[in-house]
Every structure is written in structure tokens, then in C-alpha cells.
Amino acid sequence: MNKYEKIVEEFFLLLSYMRMNYFRPAEQITRSKLSPGQFHTISILRKGPLPMKELACRMMISKQQLTPLVSKLIDAGLVKRKTDENDRRVVLIEVTERGVQLHDELKTDIKRAFIKKISVLPEDQIDELEIALKKIQTILKGAT
């Protein structure tokens, strides 16, 4: 196995560990109120309203997959449709105040759960983890 294959294997192991110990518990927190897809949709829309096509692109799903997801969020009062002021033919999807509040509440719960998990680490390992995460982000951003 060459150096690149070893890195990929280590990366897969890390992702698997993260999925089981951090992502799944986070999904359990959100699942009581939103599906993971709905949470992701609101997370993206927090940055500003988007047309369906752009939202689907950012979520890496088809418009056909996005339509029922957005419809449920509209029915729940978490997002709404609005006409683009610059082009009245374009319909934008925008998060509502209620959607923002629910997203913030869930994100706080996820952060709290994550902090609880890592708070058992000694302070020196917390410092190392912070440095390592920043370094990984910098390195991976350079590869894209």
C-alpha cells in the first residue's frame, strides 16, 4: 500500500468513527424535530434565500428529491417561498424566523452533546485536537 492509499484508509477510518460517535448522535438529536435533510436545508438557507435549482445543487440532490423536502418545511412554517425582487419569474426559498429558531435550538443541542463527549479529554489533548482540526481543514482546502 502506498502513502496515498494509507492516507485514504486512515481517512475512511476517521470518517467511520466520526459517523458512529458524532454524526449519528447529532442526527438523533435533530430527528425528533427534523430529518437530517431538512436540517441540512435550513442550514444552507440560513446564509440567504436561494432558488430551488441552486439549493438542490448545494445539497447535491435533484430538484425532484428536494421538492417534497421543501414542501414539508413550508407546511411546518420553517421555510417560505418568495419572489425574487430582481426577476419576478424566480421563486426563492427562504428560512422563516421559526425555522431559524428551531435550527439554532437544535444546533445548540448538538454542540452541547459534542462538548460533553470531548470534555472528558485532558486539556493538553483538547489543545492538540484544536490545532489538528485547523491544520486538517487548511490542508484539505488546499486539495480542492
Helices and strands as residue ranges (DSSP letters): H 3-18, I 19-23, H 24-31, H 36-45, E 50-51, H 52-59, H 63-75, E 79-83, E 91-95, H 97-118, H 123-142
